[in-house]
Amino acid sequence: MKCPYCSATESKVIDSRPTEDGEKIRRRRECLVCARRFTTYEIVETVPIIVVKKDGSRQEFDRQKLLGGLLRACEKRPVSYQMLETAVDNIEQSLRSSFEQEVTSVHIGELAMRELKKVDEVAYVRFASVYREFRDIDSFMNELRQLMEQRQEH
């Protein structure tokens, strides 16, 4: 680690602890040349997840875009922002734990619907109506029937 004061490359770690969110390690270092102290942060390097869209194009997974879609589905519903953050965390964790570098937007949509179904059924139906591109009232009603049957089973 290069010293920000004298540019020496030799330093020693004085203190090491995780940050509050547990995502990084904060290290206090002392330069062995000028004896000044500085802080560094260590994070895990993650491989980006590539989303393969329906048209075959590829783009990097965007957590904010997913959160935005869930927020739209939950508009005027009794769903907290924290609940949606947790849902997005669950989806992202599922994607990362699969160790696949490329995932389809269809798979992400299915994961999103599964999470929304746990949070709010109306939001789930809203999301499904856009995601599944219901062409007519019959396909919409079929989805509602399935939801009602699943509800009666539980």
C-alpha positions, 0 to 999 in steps of 0.5 A: 500500500502506497503512503499518501504522504511520501509515496513509500510502499512499506507500511504496517497495519496498526488496527484492523476492524470491519465497518458497521455494515460488515462489507469492508475492513478498515485498516489503520496503517503507519508508514515505515518511512515517514511514520505518518498514519493513514486509513485504507479499506479492503473490499471483496472484489465481485464479478459483475453479473451480466443480464441477457435481455429478451432481445439478446442484448447484454447489460450489467445487473443494475440493482437500482433498476430492479428496485425501481421496478419493485417500487412501481409495483408497490406504489400506493401499497403498504410496503416499506422501502426496507422490505423492498431493499430486503427483496432486492438483497435476496434476489441479488444474493440468489444470483451471486450464489448461483455462480453464473456470470450471465443470467436472463432477465426472465430469471430475474423477473421470476425471482422478483415475482417470488419476492413480491408474492411474499410481500404484497399480492397486489404488487405481485399481480401488478408486476406480473401483468407487466412482466408477463405481458398479459395480452387479454383479460383471460391470461390476467384472470388465470394468474389471479386464479393461480394466486387464489388457489395457492392462497387457499392451500396455505 
